[in-house]
């Protein structure tokens, strides 16, 4: 199975699993997803404040070279819960499959945790100590929001969507969103 086929299968499976969650659980995922998006936008603003886009363009995205597994189950849930159209990755490219001809295929609020929280030394060195402290406080809040979804749905979803699909679905024969019928006290119907 190619990476594109795995992507298509994983997205279809997760879409179905999310759609079959009870409405109150879907609403809670939506609430947390909006919170995640706000935090990611704030984190992105730090890199932008020191012209991070120009710095990234000058190094040609060295940190993006191995991004295949960066896009997670949580990132997918954010797209599903907020109704944002999901992009089409480019697995045939030499670089990160989530980069297009003009940069990242995702707006900052929907980019993977690793991508939005990583600042190379060049960017971080341009931030004042108080800005660095604020950045890491926001990163911690983002991590806690992601854990909130994991706790809510009873699984580990900060791993890559493709990685979870390969392990949970292909190897273990399990669904992506935990064992059916038990979502941390929520009865799946």
N, C-alpha and C positions, 0 to 999 in steps of 0.2 A: 504494500500500500504506500503510495507516495505521500509526501508531506501535505500536498494540497488535498488529497483524498482524506487523510486523517483530519485535517482542518475542517473540511466540509462535514464529515461524519460527526466530529466532536461538537461543532456548532449546532447541527441538526438535533443531536441527542440532548445537548444541554438546553436548547430552546424548548424541546418537548418536556423535559423534566421541569424546567422553570414554569412553563405554562400549566403544568398539572399540580403545582403547589397550591395549597389552600390560599384563598384571597388575602386573609390577614398576614400570612407569611410573605406573600408577594409584596404587599404594601410595606412591610418592614424592610425587605430587601431594597425596595425603591427608596425608602427614607435614608437608609445607610448609603446607598449608591449616590444619592444627591450630596450627602455629606462628604463622601470620598471625592467626588468631582470638585467640590469647593476647595478642599484641602490641596488637591493636585494643582488646581489653578494658582493657589497662593504659592505653592512650592515652585512652580514654573516661573512666577513673577521674580523670584530671587535671581535665577539665571538670566532672565531678560534684563534685570536692572543693571547688569554688568556686560550687556551685549553678548550674552551667551550664544545666540544664534551665529554671530560672526566667528566666535571662538570655535564653535563646533564645525562650522563650514571650513575653517582654515585647517583643521586637522582631519577633515573628511570623515568624521564620525568613528574614530577608532573604538570608542566604547560601544558602538552599534554593530561591530563586526560579528558578534555571536548572539544575536537577539532572538533566535528561533524559539527559545523556551521562555522568553520574558513575558509574553502575553499570557495571562493566567485565567483560571476559571472565574475569579472575582472580576477581572477586567471584562470578561464576556458577559457576566451577570449585570454589570453596570450598563452595558449597551442594551441588553434585553429589558432591564427594569426601567430604563429611562426612554425606551423607544427610539434610541438613536440608530440610524442605519449602520450596519457593520461593514467595514471596509473589506477589500479582498487582498490578502497578502500576496507577495511576489516571491514565492519559494524558488523561482528559477534565477534569482539575482545572486550575485556574489556576496553581497552585504546582508544586513538584517532584512528579513522578508517584510518588515513593516515600514520600510523606507520606500518612497516613490521618487520620481524624478525631481521633485521639488522639496523633499524632506519627508518627515514622518507622515504616515497615512492617517494619523489620529490627531485630533486637537488635544492640547495639553491636559484637559480635564479627564480624558479617557486613556491616556498613555499608561503603560505598565508601571507598577511600583518601582522596579529597578531603574527604569528610564527617567522617571520624574524625580527620584530621590538621589540620583548619582550626580555629583558635581566633581569634575576633574580638578586637579590642583590649580590649574590656571583660573578656573571660575571661582573656586572656593577662596583662593588667595586674594581675590578682588573684593570679597565680602568683609565688612567690618566684623569684629568679634561679636558685637550685639546682634548683627544680622545672621551670623553663623549659628548663634544660640537659638534665635527665633526659628531658623530653618530646621534645626534638629528637633525643636519642640513640635513643629508642624509634622515632621517625618514621624515622630512618635505617635502623634494623634492619628495620622493616616494608618500606621501599622495597627493601632488599636481598633480603628474602624473596620479594617480588613479582618481582624480577629473576631470582631462582633458578627460578621457574616459567617465566619467559620463556626463560631459557637452556635449561632442560630440554626445553621443547616447541618451541623455535626460532621464536619470534615476539614481537610487541609486543602485550601484552595489558593494559596499563595504560590503554589508551584505552577509551572507552565501548563496551559490548556492541553497542548500536545503531549506533554509528559504525563499528565493525569489520564488522558485518553489512552495512551500506550499502556500504562500500568493498570489503571482501574478497569477499563473496559476490555482492552485486547488481552491482557495477561490474566486478570482476575475475574473477568466477566461480571463486574459490578457496575452500577450506574455512576455517573459523575457526581451527583448530589447525595452521596451517602446511601446507606441502605434504605430501600423503599419501606415506607410504613413507620419510620422512626426518625423524625427530625427534632431531636432534643425536646421531647415532650409534645410536639405538634404531631397530630395524627395525619398522615398523608392518605388522601382518599383517591 
